């Protein structure tokens, strides 16, 4: 009615009824008597807008992950500092935990943060503590793809178990080995992912310690907070054992 050019977007429909988004350009052709006709052009911008929405979602997701990672690093630093008696001890423990976190992030990045295989995660986090000898780590279980958040939490727990085994347990001697097994247990109301960490042929295991270090506290309480896990630790003389029970819908992609 104003006789001015118009530019906007609207929803249109193909002959088969499917929707698509168009950018609409309309320009009046003026004569002495006023508007003689209009020239209109439509451009399909469906994919362009979809790409823009995806880019915004990715930016929000990256921001969320960065914030979560910074919070995790702060927590690890604080917990490590509480147990360290010297600056040298703190540096060694903190750097090892940062490396464990970085290994999980590299694994997730290879899969474009869509998830991570539990078998890959176990190998990535435990193998560095086995001295490069793959025969000292036996991993068995069905294929389970973990959500990114679950992969980070469970990966850190496995790294703590492996570090403890390398320092005090089965991986601290040449004859020792670790078996990590898991299976899916049907149940009501929820199915559960059941993991069992078993150490054998290592040094004799002392009685259950009165004070738990960061690693055991994270396995027991951190996984409960992050993934609603139930954890059972057994300091048996034949070898340390750890059982982790997780709701399947809290961890699987």
Sine and cosine of phi, psi and omega as CSV:
sin_phi,cos_phi,sin_psi,cos_psi,sin_omega,cos_omega
0.00,0.00,-0.51,0.86,0.00,-1.00
-0.99,0.16,-0.27,0.96,-0.01,-1.00
0.97,0.24,0.37,0.93,0.00,-1.00
-0.95,-0.31,0.39,-0.92,0.06,-1.00
-0.87,0.49,0.46,-0.89,-0.01,-1.00
-0.77,-0.64,0.63,-0.78,0.08,-1.00
-0.64,-0.76,0.76,-0.65,0.01,-1.00
-0.20,-0.98,-0.06,-1.00,0.02,-1.00
-0.83,-0.56,0.53,-0.85,0.01,-1.00
-0.48,-0.88,0.29,-0.96,0.03,-1.00
-1.00,0.01,0.72,-0.69,0.03,-1.00
-0.79,-0.61,0.11,-0.99,-0.08,-1.00
-0.72,-0.69,0.69,-0.73,0.09,-1.00
-0.99,0.17,0.11,-0.99,-0.03,-1.00
-0.88,0.47,-0.50,0.87,0.00,-1.00
-1.00,0.09,0.04,1.00,0.06,-1.00
1.00,-0.08,-0.13,0.99,0.01,-1.00
-0.95,0.31,0.53,-0.85,-0.04,-1.00
-1.00,0.03,0.47,-0.88,0.19,-0.98
-0.46,-0.89,0.45,-0.89,-0.06,-1.00
-0.99,-0.14,0.75,-0.67,-0.02,-1.00
-0.85,-0.53,0.56,-0.83,0.21,-0.98
-1.00,-0.08,0.78,-0.63,-0.14,-0.99
-0.91,-0.42,0.84,-0.55,0.06,-1.00
-0.91,-0.41,0.84,-0.53,-0.02,-1.00
-0.77,-0.64,0.79,-0.61,-0.03,-1.00
-0.77,-0.64,0.77,-0.64,0.03,-1.00
-0.98,0.19,0.59,-0.81,0.14,-0.99
-0.98,-0.18,0.90,-0.44,-0.12,-0.99
-0.99,-0.13,0.62,-0.79,0.15,-0.99
-0.80,-0.60,0.00,-1.00,0.02,-1.00
-0.88,0.48,-0.45,0.90,-0.01,-1.00
-1.00,0.03,-0.01,1.00,-0.03,-1.00
0.88,-0.48,-0.58,-0.81,-0.03,-1.00
-0.99,0.11,0.87,-0.50,0.03,-1.00
-1.00,0.00,-0.53,0.85,0.02,-1.00
-0.22,-0.98,0.08,-1.00,0.04,-1.00
-0.86,-0.52,0.58,-0.81,0.17,-0.98
-0.94,-0.33,0.85,-0.52,-0.04,-1.00
-0.84,-0.54,0.63,-0.78,0.05,-1.00
-0.72,-0.70,0.67,-0.74,0.05,-1.00
-0.88,-0.47,0.65,-0.76,0.03,-1.00
-0.78,-0.63,0.78,-0.62,0.01,-1.00
-0.95,0.32,0.90,-0.45,-0.02,-1.00
-0.89,-0.45,0.35,0.94,-0.04,-1.00
-0.85,0.53,-0.79,0.62,-0.04,-1.00
-0.92,0.39,-0.60,0.80,0.02,-1.00
-0.87,0.49,-0.73,0.68,0.00,-1.00
-0.93,0.36,-0.58,0.81,0.05,-1.00
-0.90,0.44,-0.66,0.75,0.03,-1.00
-0.90,0.44,-0.65,0.76,0.02,-1.00
-0.90,0.44,-0.67,0.74,0.03,-1.00
-0.90,0.43,-0.65,0.76,0.02,-1.00
-0.89,0.45,-0.65,0.76,0.02,-1.00
-0.89,0.46,-0.65,0.76,0.03,-1.00
-0.91,0.41,-0.64,0.77,0.03,-1.00
-0.90,0.43,-0.67,0.74,0.01,-1.00
-0.90,0.44,-0.66,0.75,0.02,-1.00
-0.88,0.48,-0.67,0.74,0.03,-1.00
-0.91,0.41,-0.63,0.78,0.00,-1.00
-0.92,0.39,-0.68,0.74,0.04,-1.00
-0.88,0.48,-0.69,0.72,0.03,-1.00
-0.88,0.48,-0.66,0.75,0.03,-1.00
-0.89,0.45,-0.70,0.72,-0.02,-1.00
-0.92,0.39,-0.65,0.76,0.02,-1.00
-0.88,0.48,-0.71,0.70,0.01,-1.00
-0.88,0.47,-0.66,0.75,0.03,-1.00
-0.90,0.43,-0.66,0.75,0.00,-1.00
-0.90,0.43,-0.69,0.72,0.02,-1.00
-0.89,0.46,-0.64,0.76,0.03,-1.00
-0.90,0.44,-0.64,0.77,0.02,-1.00
-0.90,0.43,-0.68,0.73,0.01,-1.00
-0.89,0.45,-0.67,0.74,0.02,-1.00
-0.88,0.47,-0.68,0.74,0.01,-1.00
-0.91,0.42,-0.70,0.71,0.01,-1.00
-0.88,0.47,-0.68,0.74,0.00,-1.00
-0.88,0.48,-0.71,0.70,-0.03,-1.00
-0.91,0.42,-0.71,0.70,-0.03,-1.00
-0.92,0.39,-0.63,0.78,0.02,-1.00
-0.91,0.41,-0.64,0.76,-0.01,-1.00
-0.89,0.45,-0.54,0.84,-0.02,-1.00
-0.91,0.41,-0.53,0.85,-0.07,-1.00
-1.00,-0.08,-0.37,0.93,-0.07,-1.00
-0.97,0.25,0.70,-0.71,0.00,-1.00
-1.00,-0.08,-0.37,0.93,0.02,-1.00
-0.71,-0.70,0.28,-0.96,0.04,-1.00
-0.90,0.43,-0.59,0.81,0.01,-1.00
-0.90,0.43,-0.68,0.73,0.01,-1.00
-0.90,0.44,-0.68,0.73,0.02,-1.00
-0.88,0.48,-0.71,0.71,-0.03,-1.00
-0.86,0.51,-0.73,0.69,-0.03,-1.00
-0.89,0.45,-0.72,0.69,-0.04,-1.00
-0.93,0.37,-0.67,0.74,-0.04,-1.00
-0.92,0.40,-0.68,0.74,0.01,-1.00
-0.90,0.44,-0.63,0.78,0.01,-1.00
-0.90,0.43,-0.63,0.78,0.01,-1.00
-0.95,0.32,-0.55,0.83,0.10,-1.00
-0.91,0.42,-0.64,0.77,0.04,-1.00
-0.90,0.44,-0.63,0.78,0.04,-1.00
-0.89,0.46,-0.69,0.73,0.03,-1.00
-0.90,0.44,-0.65,0.76,0.00,-1.00
-0.91,0.41,-0.59,0.80,0.02,-1.00
-0.89,0.45,-0.66,0.75,0.03,-1.00
-0.90,0.43,-0.68,0.73,-0.02,-1.00
-0.90,0.43,-0.63,0.78,0.05,-1.00
-0.90,0.43,-0.64,0.77,0.03,-1.00
-0.89,0.45,-0.70,0.71,0.02,-1.00
-0.92,0.40,-0.60,0.80,0.00,-1.00
-0.90,0.44,-0.58,0.81,0.03,-1.00
-0.89,0.46,-0.47,0.88,0.01,-1.00
-0.98,-0.22,0.32,0.95,0.06,-1.00
0.84,0.54,0.53,0.85,0.07,-1.00
0.86,0.51,0.45,0.89,0.08,-1.00
-1.00,0.06,-0.24,0.97,-0.05,-1.00
0.54,-0.84,0.00,-1.00,0.00,-1.00
-0.53,-0.85,0.61,-0.79,0.05,-1.00
-0.94,0.34,0.70,-0.71,0.03,-1.00
-0.88,0.47,-0.63,0.78,0.01,-1.00
-0.90,0.44,-0.69,0.73,0.05,-1.00
-0.89,0.45,-0.67,0.75,-0.01,-1.00
-0.88,0.47,-0.70,0.71,0.00,-1.00
-0.88,0.47,-0.72,0.69,0.01,-1.00
-0.89,0.46,-0.66,0.75,-0.03,-1.00
-0.90,0.44,-0.63,0.78,-0.12,-0.99
-1.00,0.01,-0.44,0.90,-0.07,-1.00
-0.99,-0.14,-0.60,0.80,-0.08,-1.00
-0.81,0.59,-0.66,0.75,0.00,-1.00
-0.86,0.52,-0.36,0.93,-0.02,-1.00
-1.00,-0.10,-0.03,1.00,-0.04,-1.00
-0.99,-0.13,0.17,0.98,0.05,-1.00
0.93,0.37,0.41,0.91,0.01,-1.00
0.98,0.20,0.07,1.00,0.00,-1.00
-0.99,-0.13,0.98,-0.20,-0.04,-1.00
-0.91,0.42,-0.38,0.93,-0.03,-1.00
-0.95,0.33,-0.25,0.97,-0.03,-1.00
-1.00,0.08,-0.09,1.00,0.01,-1.00
-0.80,-0.60,0.89,-0.47,0.04,-1.00
-0.93,-0.36,0.89,-0.46,-0.03,-1.00
-0.90,-0.44,0.85,-0.53,0.01,-1.00
-0.67,-0.74,0.63,-0.77,0.03,-1.00
0.33,-0.94,0.32,-0.95,0.01,-1.00
-0.94,0.34,0.29,-0.96,0.03,-1.00
-0.92,0.40,0.82,-0.57,0.06,-1.00
-0.71,-0.71,0.83,-0.55,0.04,-1.00
-0.99,-0.15,0.85,-0.53,-0.10,-1.00
-1.00,-0.09,0.55,-0.84,0.14,-0.99
-0.91,0.42,0.43,-0.90,-0.02,-1.00
-0.82,0.58,-0.74,0.67,-0.01,-1.00
-0.88,0.47,-0.65,0.76,0.03,-1.00
-0.92,0.39,-0.61,0.79,0.01,-1.00
-0.89,0.45,-0.65,0.76,0.01,-1.00
-0.90,0.44,-0.77,0.63,-0.05,-1.00
-0.90,0.44,-0.74,0.68,-0.03,-1.00
-0.94,0.35,-0.58,0.81,0.05,-1.00
-0.89,0.46,-0.66,0.76,0.04,-1.00
-0.92,0.40,-0.61,0.79,0.03,-1.00
-0.90,0.43,-0.70,0.72,0.02,-1.00
-0.90,0.44,-0.62,0.79,0.03,-1.00
-0.90,0.44,-0.63,0.78,0.02,-1.00
-0.92,0.39,-0.66,0.75,0.05,-1.00
-0.89,0.46,-0.67,0.75,-0.01,-1.00
-0.92,0.38,-0.66,0.76,0.01,-1.00
-0.90,0.44,-0.65,0.76,0.04,-1.00
-0.91,0.41,-0.64,0.77,0.03,-1.00
-0.90,0.44,-0.60,0.80,0.00,-1.00
-0.95,0.31,-0.47,0.88,-0.04,-1.00
-1.00,-0.02,-0.66,0.75,-0.11,-0.99
-0.82,-0.57,-0.37,0.93,-0.19,-0.98
-0.95,-0.30,-0.60,-0.80,-0.17,-0.99
-0.89,0.45,-0.53,0.84,-0.03,-1.00
-0.99,0.13,0.03,1.00,0.04,-1.00
-1.00,0.08,-0.15,0.99,0.05,-1.00
-0.78,-0.62,0.42,-0.91,-0.11,-0.99
-0.91,0.42,-0.47,0.88,-0.08,-1.00
-0.99,0.11,-0.23,0.97,-0.12,-0.99
-0.98,0.19,0.40,-0.92,0.06,-1.00
-0.50,-0.86,0.27,-0.96,-0.04,-1.00
-0.82,-0.58,0.67,-0.75,0.11,-0.99
-0.88,-0.48,0.80,-0.60,0.06,-1.00
-0.88,-0.47,0.89,-0.45,-0.03,-1.00
-0.83,-0.56,0.49,-0.87,0.11,-0.99
-0.50,-0.87,0.38,-0.93,0.09,-1.00
-0.42,-0.91,0.27,-0.96,0.05,-1.00
-0.99,-0.14,0.82,-0.58,-0.06,-1.00
-0.96,-0.29,0.92,-0.38,0.04,-1.00
-0.90,0.44,0.59,-0.81,0.00,-1.00
-0.27,-0.96,0.17,-0.99,0.04,-1.00
-0.88,-0.47,0.74,-0.67,0.05,1.00
-1.00,0.07,-0.15,0.99,-0.10,-0.99
-0.77,-0.64,0.58,-0.81,0.17,-0.98
-0.95,0.32,0.45,-0.89,-0.03,-1.00
-0.80,-0.59,0.54,-0.84,0.16,-0.99
-1.00,-0.09,0.85,-0.53,-0.07,-1.00
-0.93,-0.38,0.87,-0.49,0.03,-1.00
-0.91,-0.41,0.62,-0.78,0.05,-1.00
-0.75,-0.67,0.83,-0.56,0.06,-1.00
-0.97,-0.25,0.85,-0.52,-0.06,-1.00
-0.77,-0.63,0.78,-0.62,0.06,-1.00
-0.95,-0.31,0.68,-0.73,0.00,-1.00
-0.65,-0.76,0.41,-0.91,0.07,-1.00
0.88,0.47,0.46,0.89,0.10,-1.00
-0.98,-0.18,-0.18,-0.98,0.06,-1.00
-0.92,0.40,0.35,-0.94,0.04,-1.00
-0.83,0.55,0.64,-0.77,-0.04,-1.00
-1.00,-0.02,0.80,-0.60,0.05,-1.00
-0.95,0.32,0.11,-0.99,0.03,-1.00
-0.90,0.43,0.24,-0.97,-0.01,-1.00
-0.83,0.56,0.83,-0.55,-0.02,-1.00
-0.92,0.40,0.55,-0.83,0.02,-1.00
-0.94,0.34,-0.64,0.77,0.00,-1.00
-0.96,-0.27,0.72,-0.69,0.00,-1.00
-0.98,-0.19,0.69,-0.72,0.08,-1.00
-0.97,0.24,-0.01,-1.00,-0.02,-1.00
-0.85,0.53,-0.66,0.75,-0.07,-1.00
-0.86,0.51,-0.79,0.61,-0.01,-1.00
-0.92,0.40,-0.60,0.80,0.02,-1.00
-0.90,0.43,-0.63,0.78,0.02,-1.00
-0.92,0.40,-0.69,0.73,0.00,-1.00
-0.88,0.48,-0.68,0.74,-0.05,-1.00
-0.97,0.22,-0.76,0.65,-0.16,-0.99
-0.97,-0.22,-0.59,0.81,0.00,-1.00
-0.90,0.44,-0.71,0.71,0.01,-1.00
-0.92,0.38,-0.54,0.84,0.06,-1.00
-0.90,0.44,-0.65,0.76,-0.01,-1.00
-0.95,0.31,-0.69,0.72,-0.10,-1.00
-0.98,0.20,-0.63,0.78,-0.18,-0.98
-0.78,-0.63,0.20,0.98,-0.03,-1.00
0.84,0.54,0.63,0.78,-0.06,-1.00
-1.00,0.08,0.46,-0.89,0.20,-0.98
-0.94,-0.33,0.78,-0.62,-0.07,-1.00
-0.83,-0.55,0.69,-0.73,0.03,-1.00
-0.80,-0.60,0.84,-0.54,0.02,-1.00
-0.97,-0.26,0.69,-0.73,0.01,-1.00
-0.75,-0.66,0.92,-0.39,0.01,-1.00
-1.00,-0.06,0.96,0.29,-0.03,-1.00
-1.00,0.07,0.50,-0.87,-0.06,-1.00
-0.89,0.46,-0.54,0.84,0.00,-1.00
-0.95,0.32,-0.36,0.93,-0.01,-1.00
0.38,-0.92,0.53,-0.85,0.00,-1.00
-0.92,0.39,0.59,-0.81,0.07,-1.00
-0.72,-0.69,0.52,-0.85,0.05,-1.00
-0.63,-0.78,0.77,-0.64,0.07,-1.00
-0.89,-0.45,0.76,-0.65,-0.02,-1.00
-0.84,-0.54,0.83,-0.56,0.00,-1.00
-0.91,-0.42,0.83,-0.56,-0.06,-1.00
-0.78,-0.63,0.65,-0.76,0.14,-0.99
-0.87,0.49,0.80,-0.60,-0.10,-1.00
-0.88,0.48,-0.59,0.80,-0.04,-1.00
-0.96,0.29,-0.17,0.98,0.03,-1.00
-1.00,0.00,-0.24,0.97,-0.11,-0.99
-0.83,-0.56,-0.49,0.87,-0.13,-0.99
-1.00,0.05,0.60,-0.80,0.05,-1.00
-0.89,0.46,0.00,0.00,0.00,0.00
